[in-house]
Amino acid sequence: MTVATALKAFRISAWVTGVGLLLLTFYAMPAKYTFGDPRPVALIGMVHGFLYMIYIVCTLILAERCRWNPVFAVVILAAGTVPVASFFAERHVTRKVQTEHLAAAGT
């Protein structure tokens, strides 16, 4: 897998994970604790957990391809657990990878 392909997979997984976490945080959790309906948390929570695992794999593949500092990789991994943080992480990582790896490779 090339750096460009790994970046594309990371970007998609970051956005999907971020949207899932927003749904969990701002729809499912209020439905459970305000209206007493635990079903959205059960469903959206399970889906977000699965999507977060995909985000972890995509992040680790990109980190390996780009030879990231392990601390930076952990920070990017943690972004999938904080609402809206994955969107900021995606933009930061995209700029970093495009500047450091894709521009140098000529792709």
C-alpha positions as CSV (number, residue, x, y, z in Angstrom):
1,M,0.0,0.0,0.0
2,T,1.4,3.4,-1.0
3,V,1.4,6.5,1.2
4,A,-1.2,8.1,-1.0
5,T,-3.5,5.0,-0.6
6,A,-2.9,4.8,3.1
7,L,-3.7,8.6,3.4
8,K,-7.0,8.2,1.5
9,A,-8.0,5.3,3.7
10,F,-7.1,7.3,6.8
11,R,-9.1,10.3,5.7
12,I,-12.2,8.3,5.0
13,S,-12.0,6.5,8.3
14,A,-11.3,9.7,10.2
15,W,-14.5,11.3,8.8
16,V,-16.7,8.3,9.2
17,T,-15.5,7.7,12.8
18,G,-16.0,11.4,13.6
19,V,-19.5,11.4,12.3
20,G,-20.3,8.2,14.2
21,L,-18.9,9.8,17.4
22,L,-21.0,12.9,16.9
23,L,-24.1,10.8,16.4
24,L,-23.3,8.9,19.6
25,T,-22.5,12.0,21.6
26,F,-25.2,14.4,20.5
27,Y,-28.1,12.0,19.5
28,A,-27.8,8.7,21.2
29,M,-26.5,9.8,24.6
30,P,-29.2,12.5,25.0
31,A,-31.8,9.9,23.9
32,K,-30.7,7.5,26.6
33,Y,-30.2,10.0,29.5
34,T,-33.0,12.4,28.7
35,F,-35.7,10.2,27.2
36,G,-34.7,6.9,28.7
37,D,-34.3,5.1,25.4
38,P,-31.0,3.0,25.5
39,R,-31.5,1.6,21.9
40,P,-29.6,4.3,20.0
41,V,-26.6,4.0,22.3
42,A,-26.5,0.3,21.9
43,L,-26.7,0.5,18.1
44,I,-24.6,3.6,17.4
45,G,-22.1,2.8,20.1
46,M,-21.5,-0.6,18.6
47,V,-21.1,0.9,15.1
48,H,-18.8,3.6,16.4
49,G,-16.7,1.0,18.1
50,F,-16.3,-1.0,14.9
51,L,-15.5,2.1,12.9
52,Y,-13.0,3.2,15.5
53,M,-11.2,-0.1,15.1
54,I,-11.0,0.5,11.3
55,Y,-9.6,4.1,12.1
56,I,-7.0,2.5,14.4
57,V,-5.8,0.2,11.6
58,C,-5.8,2.9,9.0
59,T,-3.9,5.3,11.3
60,L,-1.3,2.6,12.2
61,I,-0.7,1.7,8.5
62,L,-0.2,5.4,7.7
63,A,2.0,5.9,10.7
64,E,4.2,3.0,9.6
65,R,4.4,4.2,6.0
66,C,5.3,7.7,7.0
67,R,7.5,6.7,10.0
68,W,5.7,8.8,12.5
69,N,7.0,9.4,16.0
70,P,5.0,7.0,18.2
71,V,3.7,9.8,20.4
72,F,2.3,11.6,17.4
73,A,0.6,8.4,16.3
74,V,-1.0,7.9,19.7
75,V,-2.3,11.5,19.7
76,I,-3.9,10.9,16.3
77,L,-5.3,7.6,17.5
78,A,-6.8,9.4,20.5
79,A,-8.5,11.9,18.2
80,G,-11.1,9.3,17.3
81,T,-12.3,9.3,20.9
82,V,-13.0,13.0,21.2
83,P,-15.9,14.6,19.4
84,V,-14.8,16.7,16.4
85,A,-11.1,16.0,17.1
86,S,-10.9,13.4,14.3
87,F,-11.8,16.2,11.8
88,F,-8.9,18.4,13.0
89,A,-6.6,15.4,13.1
90,E,-7.5,14.5,9.5
91,R,-6.7,18.0,8.2
92,H,-3.4,18.2,10.2
93,V,-2.3,14.7,9.0
94,T,-3.3,15.4,5.4
95,R,-1.2,18.6,5.3
96,K,1.7,16.9,7.0
97,V,1.7,13.8,4.7
98,Q,1.2,15.9,1.5
99,T,4.0,18.2,2.5
100,E,6.5,15.7,3.8
101,H,5.8,12.6,1.7
102,L,3.7,13.1,-1.4
103,A,5.3,16.4,-2.5
104,A,8.8,14.8,-2.2
105,A,7.7,11.7,-4.2
106,G,6.1,13.8,-6.9
107,T,2.6,12.4,-6.6
